[in-house]
Amino acid sequence: MAAGCDVAVVGGGIVGLAVADAVLAARPDASVVVLEKEQRLAEHASGRNSGVLHAGFYYHPDSAKARLTRRGNQLLHAFCADEGVPLRETGKVVVATGPEQLPALAELHRRGVANGVPLEMVDVAGLARLEPLARTHERALWSPTTASADPAAVVEALAARVRRRGGEVRLGAPVTAAGPGWFEADGRRVEAGHLVNAAGLYADRVAQWFGVGEEYRLLPFRGLYWYAAADSLPLRRHVYPVPDPRFPFLGVHLTVTAAGRVKAGPTAIPALSREAYAGLGGVARDELGEVARTLPRFLAGQRTAGPRLLAEEVPKLSRRALLAQARRLVPAAHEGLFRERGRPGIRAQLLDLRSNRLEMDFVVRPGSASTHVLNAVSPGWTTALAMAEELVPGVLSEA
């Protein structure tokens, strides 16, 4: 077996890089290697997400998402300032499209206050001052600490800091097997004191090499945004709807990127394969069969809600249908302004096979000489630095 490292991280997305960075900050003499299967960073979720720094008011106060999002927002703000990554302080408004949504809006406010997140409930006039293009019924929620950054730029800057601290970020290095105390890459079996599984779309499969997470399967959901023509829609704030509490999706919204562009989306449609970014393109036969077995379990577990989700999401494959939802929030978001298709993403959503329900919170499981990040979906990008902060003491205790 080849000489190895103290900590091996499988996956060079933002979570894996954040763990490597935190390990090196805590123990500068540790040998750390990040193994990324692609030839470039940010090829998957870490480079294809909205780039929104969430504030942390959506989540139940007892959840990991609530605990980590507020801290993650603070850490990511500081990281961008320290590393010179451009950040746009947009803030966010959550608007109600009718009186039936006001109780849910009030619940979001209650959760945010319980989570220690700066929030304000504003009336129609207050919303007009914050974002003149948005519309609401009676009240809206204002989140001043929500912001935007370029997700790929953040990943590149984090990788650069890992390297500066003495870590290795190895590209084009898929891990083909692993077990307690070792991993295999490039046909070589290498020793590792502790392995961190941050493999994103394939985290469930890596975990199962260690006998961890057998009760879970990944169910991929494809997200797509449409960009408005430059300077065609002078939106200043992110504008979001009141989300459906039954699902871990936030609905069609409009966001302002770090570069000032406006985009609408995303969809949340079950994908045929874990990397099927182009619809039928990139579909792996074995994964198609897995989705065919897993999707019915999700639909059965959600009863009427699952079919309703599909009924709402599938029409969003049409630009017209997606923009019709966006116009409920911002009437000026005309279909004709949005003609540039964004880079699709795949949400690595975990399904609990025992209940046939989607996991609403982050899922991290320990294994023999290993840690497995199984469900780090949105707001996983925002929380990565905070999640790493929590995980590193356990990782170092075994490394």
BAFI-568861 format. One record per residue (C-alpha): residue in three letters; residue number from 1; x, y, z; chain. Coordinates in Angstrom, 2 decimals. Each point is the difference from the previous one (the first is absolute). Example, Ala and Ser with C-alpha at 12.3 -4.5 7.8 and 13.67 -1.06 7.14 Angstrom:
2
<rec "ALA"; 1; <12.30; -4.50; 7.80>; "A">
<rec "SER"; 2; <1.37; 3.44; -0.66>; "A">
***
This chain:
399
<rec "MET"; 1; <0.00; 0.00; 0.00>; "A">
<rec "ALA"; 2; <1.35; 3.44; -0.94>; "A">
<rec "ALA"; 3; <0.93; 2.50; 2.68>; "A">
<rec "GLY"; 4; <-3.03; 2.14; 0.67>; "A">
<rec "CYS"; 5; <-1.36; 2.97; 1.89>; "A">
<rec "ASP"; 6; <-1.59; 0.96; 3.28>; "A">
<rec "VAL"; 7; <-3.28; 1.09; -1.62>; "A">
<rec "ALA"; 8; <-1.36; -0.86; -3.45>; "A">
<rec "VAL"; 9; <-3.03; 1.91; -1.26>; "A">
<rec "VAL"; 10; <-2.06; -1.57; -2.77>; "A">
<rec "GLY"; 11; <-1.56; 2.84; -2.02>; "A">
<rec "GLY"; 12; <1.44; 3.41; -0.84>; "A">
<rec "GLY"; 13; <-3.23; 1.95; 0.34>; "A">
<rec "ILE"; 14; <-0.47; 2.75; 2.56>; "A">
<rec "VAL"; 15; <-0.70; -2.39; 2.90>; "A">
<rec "GLY"; 16; <3.04; -2.17; -0.65>; "A">
<rec "LEU"; 17; <2.27; 3.01; -0.44>; "A">
<rec "ALA"; 18; <-1.42; 1.66; 3.12>; "A">
<rec "VAL"; 19; <0.79; -3.11; 2.06>; "A">
<rec "ALA"; 20; <3.54; -0.14; -1.38>; "A">
<rec "ASP"; 21; <0.46; 3.71; 0.72>; "A">
<rec "ALA"; 22; <-1.28; -0.34; 3.57>; "A">
<rec "VAL"; 23; <2.20; -3.04; 0.69>; "A">
<rec "LEU"; 24; <3.10; 1.91; -1.14>; "A">
<rec "ALA"; 25; <-0.99; 3.09; 2.00>; "A">
<rec "ALA"; 26; <-0.33; -2.12; 3.14>; "A">
<rec "ARG"; 27; <3.04; -2.21; -0.64>; "A">
<rec "PRO"; 28; <2.43; 1.63; -2.46>; "A">
<rec "ASP"; 29; <2.33; -3.01; 0.01>; "A">
<rec "ALA"; 30; <-2.73; -2.42; -1.14>; "A">
<rec "SER"; 31; <0.34; -1.61; -3.43>; "A">
<rec "VAL"; 32; <-3.28; 0.56; -1.84>; "A">
<rec "VAL"; 33; <-0.97; -0.97; -3.52>; "A">
<rec "VAL"; 34; <-3.24; 0.92; -1.80>; "A">
<rec "LEU"; 35; <-0.93; -2.40; -2.80>; "A">
<rec "GLU"; 36; <-2.18; 1.46; -2.75>; "A">
<rec "LYS"; 37; <-1.06; -2.25; -2.87>; "A">
<rec "GLU"; 38; <-0.37; 2.84; -2.51>; "A">
<rec "GLN"; 39; <2.84; 1.82; -1.76>; "A">
<rec "ARG"; 40; <-1.36; 3.34; 1.22>; "A">
<rec "LEU"; 41; <-1.56; 1.20; 3.23>; "A">
<rec "ALA"; 42; <-3.64; 1.09; 0.35>; "A">
<rec "GLU"; 43; <-1.27; -2.28; -2.77>; "A">
<rec "HIS"; 44; <-2.97; -1.19; 2.06>; "A">
<rec "ALA"; 45; <-2.24; 1.43; 2.74>; "A">
<rec "SER"; 46; <2.62; 2.30; 1.53>; "A">
<rec "GLY"; 47; <0.32; 1.88; -3.30>; "A">
<rec "ARG"; 48; <-3.56; -0.34; -1.24>; "A">
<rec "ASN"; 49; <-2.03; 1.32; 2.95>; "A">
<rec "SER"; 50; <-1.65; 3.40; 0.35>; "A">
<rec "GLY"; 51; <2.95; 1.62; 1.79>; "A">
<rec "VAL"; 52; <-2.39; 1.32; 2.66>; "A">
<rec "LEU"; 53; <1.36; 0.38; 3.53>; "A">
<rec "HIS"; 54; <-3.09; -1.00; 1.94>; "A">
<rec "ALA"; 55; <-0.78; 1.59; 3.36>; "A">
<rec "GLY"; 56; <-1.53; -2.99; 1.82>; "A">
<rec "PHE"; 57; <-3.64; 0.82; 0.68>; "A">
<rec "TYR"; 58; <-1.69; -2.81; -1.94>; "A">
<rec "TYR"; 59; <0.99; -2.82; 2.33>; "A">
<rec "HIS"; 60; <-1.42; -1.37; 3.22>; "A">
<rec "PRO"; 61; <2.05; 1.30; 2.95>; "A">
<rec "ASP"; 62; <0.96; -3.55; 1.04>; "A">
<rec "SER"; 63; <1.46; -0.87; -3.40>; "A">
<rec "ALA"; 64; <3.61; -0.16; -1.16>; "A">
<rec "LYS"; 65; <-0.94; 2.32; -2.87>; "A">
<rec "ALA"; 66; <-1.12; 2.67; 2.47>; "A">
<rec "ARG"; 67; <3.11; -0.41; 2.14>; "A">
<rec "LEU"; 68; <2.46; 0.08; -2.89>; "A">
<rec "THR"; 69; <-1.54; 2.49; -2.43>; "A">
<rec "ARG"; 70; <0.29; 3.09; 2.19>; "A">
<rec "ARG"; 71; <3.58; -0.89; 0.94>; "A">
<rec "GLY"; 72; <0.82; -0.98; -3.57>; "A">
<rec "ASN"; 73; <-1.30; 3.31; -1.31>; "A">
<rec "GLN"; 74; <2.34; 1.84; 2.38>; "A">
<rec "LEU"; 75; <3.00; -2.17; -0.88>; "A">
<rec "LEU"; 76; <-0.60; 0.24; -3.75>; "A">
<rec "HIS"; 77; <-0.34; 3.78; 0.19>; "A">
<rec "ALA"; 78; <3.34; 0.13; 1.83>; "A">
<rec "PHE"; 79; <1.63; -2.45; -2.42>; "A">
<rec "CYS"; 80; <-1.01; 2.05; -3.04>; "A">
<rec "ALA"; 81; <1.36; 3.16; 1.64>; "A">
<rec "ASP"; 82; <3.27; -1.68; 0.96>; "A">
<rec "GLU"; 83; <0.56; -1.68; -3.38>; "A">
<rec "GLY"; 84; <-1.18; 2.84; -2.22>; "A">
<rec "VAL"; 85; <-3.01; -1.85; -1.43>; "A">
<rec "PRO"; 86; <-2.64; 2.53; -1.18>; "A">
<rec "LEU"; 87; <-3.17; -0.01; 2.07>; "A">
<rec "ARG"; 88; <-3.28; 1.79; -0.74>; "A">
<rec "GLU"; 89; <-2.00; 1.00; 3.08>; "A">
<rec "THR"; 90; <-3.43; -0.36; -1.56>; "A">
<rec "GLY"; 91; <-2.16; -1.02; 2.93>; "A">
<rec "LYS"; 92; <-3.14; -2.00; -0.70>; "A">
<rec "VAL"; 93; <-3.74; 0.51; 0.17>; "A">
<rec "VAL"; 94; <-2.48; -2.86; 0.38>; "A">
<rec "VAL"; 95; <-3.40; 0.96; -1.36>; "A">
<rec "ALA"; 96; <-3.50; -1.44; 0.35>; "A">
<rec "THR"; 97; <-2.15; -0.52; -3.08>; "A">
<rec "GLY"; 98; <-3.26; -0.16; 1.97>; "A">
<rec "PRO"; 99; <-1.56; 0.15; 3.48>; "A">
<rec "GLU"; 100; <0.34; -3.77; 0.43>; "A">
<rec "GLN"; 101; <3.79; 0.39; 0.13>; "A">
<rec "LEU"; 102; <0.13; 2.53; 2.82>; "A">
<rec "PRO"; 103; <0.05; -2.58; 2.83>; "A">
<rec "ALA"; 104; <2.95; -1.78; -1.64>; "A">
<rec "LEU"; 105; <1.76; 3.34; -0.45>; "A">
<rec "ALA"; 106; <-0.51; 0.70; 3.71>; "A">
<rec "GLU"; 107; <1.44; -3.44; 0.80>; "A">
<rec "LEU"; 108; <3.13; 0.79; -2.02>; "A">
<rec "HIS"; 109; <0.39; 3.18; 2.04>; "A">
<rec "ARG"; 110; <-0.46; -1.92; 3.25>; "A">
<rec "ARG"; 111; <2.60; -2.58; -1.02>; "A">
<rec "GLY"; 112; <2.46; 2.66; -1.04>; "A">
<rec "VAL"; 113; <-0.30; 1.84; 3.30>; "A">
<rec "ALA"; 114; <0.44; -3.31; 1.88>; "A">
<rec "ASN"; 115; <3.10; -0.70; -2.11>; "A">
<rec "GLY"; 116; <1.51; 3.40; 0.80>; "A">
<rec "VAL"; 117; <-0.25; 1.25; -3.60>; "A">
<rec "PRO"; 118; <-0.51; 3.74; -0.65>; "A">
<rec "LEU"; 119; <-3.48; 0.30; -1.57>; "A">
<rec "GLU"; 120; <-2.74; 2.54; -0.40>; "A">
<rec "MET"; 121; <-3.64; -0.35; -0.98>; "A">
<rec "VAL"; 122; <-0.91; 2.89; -2.29>; "A">
<rec "ASP"; 123; <-3.26; 1.25; -1.53>; "A">
<rec "VAL"; 124; <-0.66; 0.72; -3.68>; "A">
<rec "ALA"; 125; <1.52; 3.48; 0.27>; "A">
<rec "GLY"; 126; <3.08; -1.41; 1.73>; "A">
<rec "LEU"; 127; <0.43; -2.56; -2.75>; "A">
<rec "ALA"; 128; <-0.27; 2.74; -2.64>; "A">
<rec "ARG"; 129; <2.89; 1.83; 1.63>; "A">
<rec "LEU"; 130; <2.14; -3.14; 0.13>; "A">
<rec "GLU"; 131; <-0.86; -1.42; -3.41>; "A">
<rec "PRO"; 132; <-2.37; 2.03; -2.18>; "A">
<rec "LEU"; 133; <-0.42; -2.80; -2.55>; "A">
<rec "ALA"; 134; <-1.29; -2.59; 2.50>; "A">
<rec "ARG"; 135; <-3.65; -0.50; 0.94>; "A">
<rec "THR"; 136; <-1.54; -1.55; 3.10>; "A">
<rec "HIS"; 137; <-3.31; -0.42; 1.82>; "A">
<rec "GLU"; 138; <0.00; 2.28; 3.06>; "A">
<rec "ARG"; 139; <3.39; -1.01; 1.39>; "A">
<rec "ALA"; 140; <3.45; -1.21; -0.99>; "A">
<rec "LEU"; 141; <3.06; -1.26; 1.85>; "A">
<rec "TRP"; 142; <3.29; 1.92; -0.30>; "A">
<rec "SER"; 143; <3.31; -1.81; 0.52>; "A">
<rec "PRO"; 144; <2.90; 2.49; -0.08>; "A">
<rec "THR"; 145; <2.83; -2.55; 0.43>; "A">
<rec "THR"; 146; <-0.84; -2.07; -3.10>; "A">
<rec "ALA"; 147; <2.58; 0.66; -2.73>; "A">
<rec "SER"; 148; <1.55; -1.34; -3.22>; "A">
<rec "ALA"; 149; <3.43; -1.21; -1.08>; "A">
<rec "ASP"; 150; <1.28; -1.92; -3.02>; "A">
<rec "PRO"; 151; <-0.07; -3.63; 1.20>; "A">
<rec "ALA"; 152; <2.83; -1.15; -2.26>; "A">
<rec "ALA"; 153; <2.17; 2.95; 1.07>; "A">
<rec "VAL"; 154; <-0.52; -0.94; 3.65>; "A">
<rec "VAL"; 155; <0.98; -3.62; -0.70>; "A">
<rec "GLU"; 156; <3.16; 1.05; -1.86>; "A">
<rec "ALA"; 157; <0.99; 2.40; 2.78>; "A">
<rec "LEU"; 158; <-0.56; -2.67; 2.65>; "A">
<rec "ALA"; 159; <2.10; -2.51; -1.94>; "A">
<rec "ALA"; 160; <2.75; 2.61; -0.25>; "A">
<rec "ARG"; 161; <-0.04; 0.45; 3.78>; "A">
<rec "VAL"; 162; <0.15; -3.75; 0.55>; "A">
<rec "ARG"; 163; <3.11; -0.12; -2.19>; "A">
<rec "ARG"; 164; <1.56; 3.00; 1.78>; "A">
<rec "ARG"; 165; <-0.48; -1.80; 3.29>; "A">
<rec "GLY"; 166; <1.86; -3.04; -1.30>; "A">
<rec "GLY"; 167; <-2.86; -2.21; -1.16>; "A">
<rec "GLU"; 168; <-0.14; -1.78; -3.34>; "A">
<rec "VAL"; 169; <-2.97; 0.41; -2.34>; "A">
<rec "ARG"; 170; <0.29; -2.79; -2.53>; "A">
<rec "LEU"; 171; <-2.12; 0.37; -3.16>; "A">
<rec "GLY"; 172; <-0.95; -2.83; -2.34>; "A">
<rec "ALA"; 173; <0.29; -2.44; 2.90>; "A">
<rec "PRO"; 174; <-3.18; -2.07; 0.37>; "A">
<rec "VAL"; 175; <-0.06; -2.22; 3.08>; "A">
<rec "THR"; 176; <-1.02; -3.47; -1.17>; "A">
<rec "ALA"; 177; <-0.09; -1.81; 3.35>; "A">
<rec "ALA"; 178; <0.58; 0.75; 3.66>; "A">
<rec "GLY"; 179; <-0.20; -1.52; 3.45>; "A">
<rec "PRO"; 180; <1.18; 0.72; 3.56>; "A">
<rec "GLY"; 181; <3.57; 1.28; -0.24>; "A">
<rec "TRP"; 182; <0.34; 0.01; -3.79>; "A">
<rec "PHE"; 183; <-1.30; 1.17; -3.35>; "A">
<rec "GLU"; 184; <0.75; -0.91; -3.60>; "A">
<rec "ALA"; 185; <0.66; 2.56; -2.75>; "A">
<rec "ASP"; 186; <2.00; -0.17; -3.23>; "A">
<rec "GLY"; 187; <0.25; -3.76; 0.50>; "A">
<rec "ARG"; 188; <1.91; 0.45; 3.28>; "A">
<rec "ARG"; 189; <-1.10; -0.95; 3.48>; "A">
<rec "VAL"; 190; <0.96; 2.81; 2.40>; "A">
<rec "GLU"; 191; <-0.05; 0.20; 3.80>; "A">
<rec "ALA"; 192; <-2.17; 2.67; 1.64>; "A">
<rec "GLY"; 193; <-0.39; 0.66; 3.71>; "A">
<rec "HIS"; 194; <-3.54; 1.33; -0.51>; "A">
<rec "LEU"; 195; <-2.13; 0.29; -3.12>; "A">
<rec "VAL"; 196; <-2.60; 2.73; -0.44>; "A">
<rec "ASN"; 197; <-2.70; -0.86; -2.51>; "A">
<rec "ALA"; 198; <-1.16; 3.25; -1.62>; "A">
<rec "ALA"; 199; <-0.76; -1.62; -3.36>; "A">
<rec "GLY"; 200; <-3.27; 1.85; -0.59>; "A">
<rec "LEU"; 201; <-1.93; -1.81; -2.70>; "A">
<rec "TYR"; 202; <1.76; -3.27; 0.90>; "A">
<rec "ALA"; 203; <0.27; 0.40; 3.78>; "A">
<rec "ASP"; 204; <-2.49; -2.79; 0.66>; "A">
<rec "ARG"; 205; <2.04; -2.44; -2.07>; "A">
<rec "VAL"; 206; <3.28; 0.91; 1.70>; "A">
<rec "ALA"; 207; <-1.66; -0.35; 3.41>; "A">
<rec "GLN"; 208; <-1.23; -3.47; -0.86>; "A">
<rec "TRP"; 209; <3.61; -1.15; -0.54>; "A">
<rec "PHE"; 210; <0.28; 0.51; 3.76>; "A">
<rec "GLY"; 211; <-3.37; -1.56; 0.81>; "A">
<rec "VAL"; 212; <-1.43; 3.44; 0.79>; "A">
<rec "GLY"; 213; <-3.30; 1.45; -1.20>; "A">
<rec "GLU"; 214; <-1.55; -3.18; -1.36>; "A">
<rec "GLU"; 215; <-3.40; 1.47; 0.86>; "A">
<rec "TYR"; 216; <0.46; 2.82; -2.52>; "A">
<rec "ARG"; 217; <0.04; 0.47; -3.76>; "A">
<rec "LEU"; 218; <0.73; 3.11; -1.95>; "A">
<rec "LEU"; 219; <-2.84; 1.35; -2.13>; "A">
<rec "PRO"; 220; <1.34; 2.66; -2.41>; "A">
<rec "PHE"; 221; <-2.07; 3.09; -0.83>; "A">
<rec "ARG"; 222; <0.90; 2.21; -2.96>; "A">
<rec "GLY"; 223; <-0.03; 3.75; 0.44>; "A">
<rec "LEU"; 224; <-0.01; 2.55; -2.84>; "A">
<rec "TYR"; 225; <0.15; 3.80; -0.01>; "A">
<rec "TRP"; 226; <-0.69; 2.54; -2.72>; "A">
<rec "TYR"; 227; <2.02; 3.24; -0.18>; "A">
<rec "ALA"; 228; <-1.44; 3.37; -0.92>; "A">
<rec "ALA"; 229; <1.77; 2.08; -2.60>; "A">
<rec "ALA"; 230; <2.58; 2.29; 1.58>; "A">
<rec "ASP"; 231; <-1.50; 3.19; 1.50>; "A">
<rec "SER"; 232; <-3.51; -0.95; -1.15>; "A">
<rec "LEU"; 233; <-1.48; -0.48; 3.49>; "A">
<rec "PRO"; 234; <1.35; 2.36; 2.70>; "A">
<rec "LEU"; 235; <-0.60; -2.35; 2.93>; "A">
<rec "ARG"; 236; <1.98; 0.86; 3.17>; "A">
<rec "ARG"; 237; <-1.06; -2.76; 2.40>; "A">
<rec "HIS"; 238; <-0.54; -3.73; -0.13>; "A">
<rec "VAL"; 239; <-3.77; -0.63; -0.15>; "A">
<rec "TYR"; 240; <-1.30; -3.34; 1.29>; "A">
<rec "PRO"; 241; <-3.44; -1.52; 0.48>; "A">
<rec "VAL"; 242; <-1.30; -1.58; 3.20>; "A">
<rec "PRO"; 243; <1.24; -3.61; -0.33>; "A">
<rec "ASP"; 244; <-2.05; -3.18; 0.27>; "A">
<rec "PRO"; 245; <1.01; -1.44; 3.42>; "A">
<rec "ARG"; 246; <-0.43; -3.58; -1.23>; "A">
<rec "PHE"; 247; <3.06; 0.16; -2.25>; "A">
<rec "PRO"; 248; <3.60; 1.19; 0.38>; "A">
<rec "PHE"; 249; <-0.35; 2.24; -3.07>; "A">
<rec "LEU"; 250; <-0.55; 3.77; 0.10>; "A">
<rec "GLY"; 251; <-2.10; 0.41; -3.15>; "A">
<rec "VAL"; 252; <0.60; 2.18; -3.06>; "A">
<rec "HIS"; 253; <1.72; 3.23; 1.03>; "A">
<rec "LEU"; 254; <1.99; 2.86; -1.49>; "A">
<rec "THR"; 255; <3.56; 0.62; 1.11>; "A">
<rec "VAL"; 256; <2.69; 2.56; -0.76>; "A">
<rec "THR"; 257; <3.43; -1.48; -0.62>; "A">
<rec "ALA"; 258; <3.27; 1.41; 1.30>; "A">
<rec "ALA"; 259; <0.51; 1.49; -3.47>; "A">
<rec "GLY"; 260; <-3.41; 1.69; 0.10>; "A">
<rec "ARG"; 261; <-1.85; -2.32; -2.40>; "A">
<rec "VAL"; 262; <-3.57; -1.09; 0.74>; "A">
<rec "LYS"; 263; <-1.06; -3.63; -0.28>; "A">
<rec "ALA"; 264; <-3.26; -1.84; 0.56>; "A">
<rec "GLY"; 265; <-0.50; -3.58; 1.13>; "A">
<rec "PRO"; 266; <0.76; -2.67; 0.88>; "A">
<rec "THR"; 267; <-1.91; -3.09; -0.96>; "A">
<rec "ALA"; 268; <0.00; -3.00; 2.36>; "A">
<rec "ILE"; 269; <-0.71; -2.88; -2.38>; "A">
<rec "PRO"; 270; <1.21; -3.56; 0.69>; "A">
<rec "ALA"; 271; <3.01; -0.63; -2.23>; "A">
<rec "LEU"; 272; <0.55; -3.23; -1.93>; "A">
<rec "SER"; 273; <3.57; -0.35; 1.26>; "A">
<rec "ARG"; 274; <2.40; 1.64; 2.45>; "A">
<rec "GLU"; 275; <1.80; 2.03; -2.65>; "A">
<rec "ALA"; 276; <-2.76; 0.34; -2.59>; "A">
<rec "TYR"; 277; <0.44; 3.74; -0.37>; "A">
<rec "ALA"; 278; <-1.16; 0.01; -3.62>; "A">
<rec "GLY"; 279; <-3.22; -1.97; 0.36>; "A">
<rec "LEU"; 280; <0.65; -3.29; -1.79>; "A">
<rec "GLY"; 281; <3.67; 0.87; -0.40>; "A">
<rec "GLY"; 282; <2.27; -1.48; 2.63>; "A">
<rec "VAL"; 283; <-2.48; -2.63; 1.15>; "A">
<rec "ALA"; 284; <1.74; -3.05; 1.50>; "A">
<rec "ARG"; 285; <-1.93; -3.22; -0.56>; "A">
<rec "ASP"; 286; <0.50; -1.37; 3.52>; "A">
<rec "GLU"; 287; <-1.03; 3.32; 1.52>; "A">
<rec "LEU"; 288; <-3.09; 0.20; -2.19>; "A">
<rec "GLY"; 289; <-1.08; -3.35; 1.42>; "A">
<rec "GLU"; 290; <0.70; 1.21; 3.52>; "A">
<rec "VAL"; 291; <-2.13; 3.12; -0.54>; "A">
<rec "ALA"; 292; <-2.76; -2.17; -1.47>; "A">
<rec "ARG"; 293; <-0.01; -2.03; 3.22>; "A">
<rec "THR"; 294; <0.41; 2.92; 2.40>; "A">
<rec "LEU"; 295; <-2.39; 2.60; -1.45>; "A">
<rec "PRO"; 296; <-3.14; -2.13; 0.58>; "A">
<rec "ARG"; 297; <1.01; -0.39; 3.64>; "A">
<rec "PHE"; 298; <0.21; 3.77; 0.33>; "A">
<rec "LEU"; 299; <-3.39; 0.45; -1.65>; "A">
<rec "ALA"; 300; <-1.53; -2.65; 2.26>; "A">
<rec "GLY"; 301; <1.55; 1.57; 3.10>; "A">
<rec "GLN"; 302; <-1.40; 3.42; -0.84>; "A">
<rec "ARG"; 303; <-3.45; -1.37; -0.89>; "A">
<rec "THR"; 304; <-1.88; 2.87; -1.65>; "A">
<rec "ALA"; 305; <2.82; 2.52; 0.47>; "A">
<rec "GLY"; 306; <2.51; -1.89; -2.18>; "A">
<rec "PRO"; 307; <-2.22; -0.15; -3.08>; "A">
<rec "ARG"; 308; <-0.94; 3.62; 0.63>; "A">
<rec "LEU"; 309; <3.68; 0.96; 0.02>; "A">
<rec "LEU"; 310; <0.48; -1.69; -3.36>; "A">
<rec "ALA"; 311; <-3.13; 1.68; -1.36>; "A">
<rec "GLU"; 312; <1.38; 3.38; 1.05>; "A">
<rec "GLU"; 313; <3.61; -0.58; -1.05>; "A">
<rec "VAL"; 314; <-0.22; -1.74; -3.37>; "A">
<rec "PRO"; 315; <-1.71; 2.97; -1.70>; "A">
<rec "LYS"; 316; <3.00; 2.14; 1.05>; "A">
<rec "LEU"; 317; <1.98; -1.69; -2.73>; "A">
<rec "SER"; 318; <-1.77; 2.66; -2.05>; "A">
<rec "ARG"; 319; <1.58; 3.45; 0.35>; "A">
<rec "ARG"; 320; <-3.46; 1.52; -0.26>; "A">
<rec "ALA"; 321; <-1.36; -1.98; 2.95>; "A">
<rec "LEU"; 322; <3.02; 0.72; 2.17>; "A">
<rec "LEU"; 323; <-0.10; 3.72; -0.71>; "A">
<rec "ALA"; 324; <-3.74; 0.06; 0.67>; "A">
<rec "GLN"; 325; <0.82; -0.99; 3.58>; "A">
<rec "ALA"; 326; <2.76; 2.58; 0.21>; "A">
<rec "ARG"; 327; <-2.40; 2.75; -1.11>; "A">
<rec "ARG"; 328; <-2.18; -0.72; 3.05>; "A">
<rec "LEU"; 329; <2.89; 1.40; 2.05>; "A">
<rec "VAL"; 330; <1.33; 2.63; -2.44>; "A">
<rec "PRO"; 331; <-2.57; 0.95; -2.66>; "A">
<rec "ALA"; 332; <2.69; 1.62; -2.16>; "A">
<rec "ALA"; 333; <1.76; -3.36; -0.50>; "A">
<rec "HIS"; 334; <-1.36; -0.45; -3.51>; "A">
<rec "GLU"; 335; <0.80; -3.20; -1.85>; "A">
<rec "GLY"; 336; <1.64; 1.88; -2.83>; "A">
<rec "LEU"; 337; <2.73; 1.33; 2.31>; "A">
<rec "PHE"; 338; <1.18; -3.48; 0.98>; "A">
<rec "ARG"; 339; <1.50; -1.75; -3.00>; "A">
<rec "GLU"; 340; <3.35; -1.28; 1.25>; "A">
<rec "ARG"; 341; <-0.11; -3.46; 1.56>; "A">
<rec "GLY"; 342; <2.19; -0.32; 3.09>; "A">
<rec "ARG"; 343; <2.34; -2.85; 0.83>; "A">
<rec "PRO"; 344; <-2.22; -2.82; 1.31>; "A">
<rec "GLY"; 345; <0.71; -1.54; 3.38>; "A">
<rec "ILE"; 346; <-0.87; -3.29; 1.65>; "A">
<rec "ARG"; 347; <-1.12; 0.08; 3.63>; "A">
<rec "ALA"; 348; <1.39; -3.02; 1.87>; "A">
<rec "GLN"; 349; <-3.14; -0.57; 2.06>; "A">
<rec "LEU"; 350; <-0.09; -2.93; 2.43>; "A">
<rec "LEU"; 351; <-3.01; -2.31; 0.32>; "A">
<rec "ASP"; 352; <-0.56; -1.98; 3.19>; "A">
<rec "LEU"; 353; <-1.01; -3.49; -1.14>; "A">
<rec "ARG"; 354; <-1.62; -0.75; 3.37>; "A">
<rec "SER"; 355; <-2.57; 2.79; -0.30>; "A">
<rec "ASN"; 356; <0.25; 0.63; -3.76>; "A">
<rec "ARG"; 357; <0.35; 3.69; 0.79>; "A">
<rec "LEU"; 358; <2.57; 2.58; -1.00>; "A">
<rec "GLU"; 359; <2.43; 1.00; 2.73>; "A">
<rec "MET"; 360; <-0.74; 3.61; 0.93>; "A">
<rec "ASP"; 361; <3.17; 0.55; 2.03>; "A">
<rec "PHE"; 362; <3.71; -0.60; -0.47>; "A">
<rec "VAL"; 363; <1.07; -3.60; 0.60>; "A">
<rec "VAL"; 364; <3.52; -0.78; 1.25>; "A">
<rec "ARG"; 365; <0.89; -3.49; 1.20>; "A">
<rec "PRO"; 366; <3.16; -1.35; 1.65>; "A">
<rec "GLY"; 367; <1.69; -3.15; -1.26>; "A">
<rec "SER"; 368; <3.09; -1.98; 0.81>; "A">
<rec "ALA"; 369; <2.89; 2.50; -0.39>; "A">
<rec "SER"; 370; <-2.36; 2.06; -2.16>; "A">
<rec "THR"; 371; <-2.62; 2.78; -0.06>; "A">
<rec "HIS"; 372; <-2.78; 0.01; -2.59>; "A">
<rec "VAL"; 373; <-1.80; 3.16; -1.12>; "A">
<rec "LEU"; 374; <-3.05; -1.59; -1.59>; "A">
<rec "ASN"; 375; <-2.43; 2.89; -0.40>; "A">
<rec "ALA"; 376; <1.52; 3.45; -0.47>; "A">
<rec "VAL"; 377; <-2.57; 1.52; -2.32>; "A">
<rec "SER"; 378; <-1.03; 3.67; 0.14>; "A">
<rec "PRO"; 379; <1.04; 1.91; 2.03>; "A">
<rec "GLY"; 380; <3.06; -2.28; -0.02>; "A">
<rec "TRP"; 381; <2.08; 2.52; -1.96>; "A">
<rec "THR"; 382; <-0.70; 2.71; 2.60>; "A">
<rec "THR"; 383; <0.64; -2.32; 2.95>; "A">
<rec "ALA"; 384; <3.16; -1.77; -1.25>; "A">
<rec "LEU"; 385; <2.48; 1.91; 2.15>; "A">
<rec "ALA"; 386; <-2.18; -0.37; 3.10>; "A">
<rec "MET"; 387; <-0.58; -3.70; -0.67>; "A">
<rec "ALA"; 388; <3.75; -0.53; -0.30>; "A">
<rec "GLU"; 389; <0.50; 1.87; 3.27>; "A">
<rec "GLU"; 390; <-2.27; -2.53; 1.71>; "A">
<rec "LEU"; 391; <1.41; -3.11; -1.69>; "A">
<rec "VAL"; 392; <3.72; 0.62; 0.39>; "A">
<rec "PRO"; 393; <0.39; -0.87; 3.73>; "A">
<rec "GLY"; 394; <-1.40; -3.47; -0.71>; "A">
<rec "VAL"; 395; <2.13; -0.41; -3.11>; "A">
<rec "LEU"; 396; <3.19; 1.00; 1.84>; "A">
<rec "SER"; 397; <-0.72; -2.27; 2.93>; "A">
<rec "GLU"; 398; <0.58; -2.97; -2.35>; "A">
<rec "ALA"; 399; <2.48; 1.45; -2.51>; "A">
***
